Amino acid sequence: MPNLPPSKDCSPPRPTDRLFVRVHTEKPIPMVISGSDPVAAALYGALDGLALRQRVTANNIANIDTPGYLAQKVDFESSLRSAIDSGTVTQGIAPSTSTSTDSPGPDGNNVDLGNEEMQAMQDTFRYQLLSRAVGERFNLVTTAIGGM
């Protein structure tokens, strides 16, 4: 990789410099497991939902200084709960994203760095917990089929 000189442009971002990134999908997230294990499907669905939320949170933080940017929020828990209750969790979940209704500041941006950092930490801990649960589930299934 070439060694480039540092940029001398210290001007504030222009409206055309926005970092808007579309990181969500309205389609169900496919499961990468056997369709006969609803517990594993729920765990993977939660992991996928948390991963999406982490990407959206990172995008919000990246746009903290972008005038007019409105923070996005992810909800996968209600879709996951509904899928579990109806017995359709093995068909995947459909997370939803929405624009935050928090009041924007003078520049039209409503990203709250404190809230975004707290969300990122909580989601990291939840992801670690669920990852451990998936590993334990895998170990249980492996033991049940004879230690393959």
C-alpha positions in Angstrom: 0.0 0.0 0.0 1.5 3.4 -1.0 2.4 5.8 1.8 0.2 8.8 1.0 0.8 12.2 2.7 -1.9 13.3 5.2 -4.8 15.3 3.9 -4.6 19.0 4.6 -8.4 19.5 4.1 -9.8 20.4 7.5 -13.0 21.9 6.2 -16.3 20.8 7.8 -18.2 18.1 6.0 -20.4 19.3 3.1 -24.0 18.1 2.7 -22.8 16.0 -0.2 -20.3 14.2 2.1 -22.9 12.3 3.9 -22.0 8.8 5.0 -25.5 7.5 4.7 -25.3 3.7 4.4 -28.3 1.5 3.9 -27.6 -1.4 6.3 -30.9 -3.0 6.9 -33.1 -5.4 5.1 -36.9 -5.9 5.3 -36.5 -9.5 4.2 -36.3 -12.3 6.7 -32.9 -13.3 7.8 -32.2 -16.8 6.6 -31.2 -19.4 9.2 -28.0 -21.4 8.6 -29.1 -24.4 10.6 -31.3 -27.4 10.5 -35.0 -26.3 10.2 -35.9 -28.8 12.9 -34.2 -27.0 15.8 -36.3 -24.0 17.0 -34.0 -23.3 19.9 -31.0 -22.9 17.7 -33.1 -20.9 15.2 -34.1 -18.5 17.9 -30.5 -18.1 19.0 -29.2 -17.5 15.5 -32.1 -15.1 14.8 -31.2 -13.1 17.9 -27.5 -13.1 16.9 -28.4 -11.8 13.4 -30.7 -9.1 14.9 -27.9 -8.0 17.3 -25.4 -7.9 14.4 -27.7 -5.7 12.4 -28.2 -3.4 15.4 -24.5 -3.1 15.8 -24.0 -2.1 12.2 -26.8 0.5 12.5 -25.3 1.8 15.7 -21.9 2.1 14.1 -23.5 4.0 11.2 -25.2 6.3 13.6 -21.9 7.1 15.3 -20.1 7.6 12.0 -22.7 10.2 11.1 -22.7 12.1 14.4 -21.4 15.2 12.7 -23.4 14.9 9.5 -26.0 17.8 9.4 -29.5 16.5 8.8 -28.7 12.9 9.7 -31.4 11.2 11.7 -30.4 8.2 13.8 -31.8 4.8 12.9 -33.1 2.2 15.3 -33.4 -1.6 14.9 -36.2 -3.8 16.4 -35.8 -7.5 16.0 -37.1 -8.6 19.4 -40.8 -8.2 18.6 -40.4 -10.2 15.3 -38.4 -12.9 17.2 -41.0 -13.0 20.0 -43.8 -13.3 17.5 -42.0 -16.1 15.5 -41.4 -18.0 18.7 -45.0 -17.6 19.9 -46.4 -18.7 16.5 -43.9 -21.6 16.1 -42.4 -20.1 12.9 -39.0 -19.2 14.2 -37.3 -21.7 11.9 -38.5 -19.7 8.9 -36.4 -16.7 10.0 -37.2 -13.3 11.5 -37.8 -10.0 9.9 -36.0 -7.2 11.8 -37.3 -3.7 11.2 -35.5 -0.3 11.2 -37.0 3.0 11.9 -35.9 6.6 12.2 -35.4 7.8 15.7 -38.0 10.3 17.0 -35.5 12.1 19.2 -35.5 15.8 18.7 -32.7 17.0 16.3 -30.2 19.6 17.3 -29.6 22.9 15.5 -27.9 21.1 12.6 -30.8 18.7 12.1 -28.8 15.8 13.5 -30.4 13.7 16.4 -27.6 11.2 17.1 -26.9 11.1 20.9 -23.4 9.7 21.3 -24.0 8.6 24.9 -27.0 6.6 23.9 -25.3 5.1 20.9 -22.3 4.1 23.0 -24.5 2.5 25.7 -26.4 0.6 23.0 -23.2 -0.6 21.4 -21.9 -1.9 24.8 -25.2 -3.6 25.7 -25.4 -5.3 22.3 -21.8 -6.5 22.6 -22.5 -8.1 25.9 -25.7 -9.7 24.6 -23.9 -10.9 21.5 -21.2 -12.5 23.6 -23.8 -14.2 25.8 -25.7 -15.6 22.8 -22.5 -16.7 21.2 -21.8 -18.7 24.3 -25.3 -20.2 24.3 -24.9 -21.2 20.6 -21.6 -22.9 21.5 -23.2 -24.8 24.4 -26.1 -25.8 22.2 -23.7 -27.2 19.6 -21.8 -29.1 22.4 -25.1 -30.5 23.6 -26.2 -31.7 20.1 -22.7 -33.1 19.4 -22.8 -35.1 22.7 -26.4 -36.3 22.0 -25.4 -37.7 18.6 -22.4 -39.5 19.9 -19.5 -37.0 20.2 -18.9 -36.5 16.6 
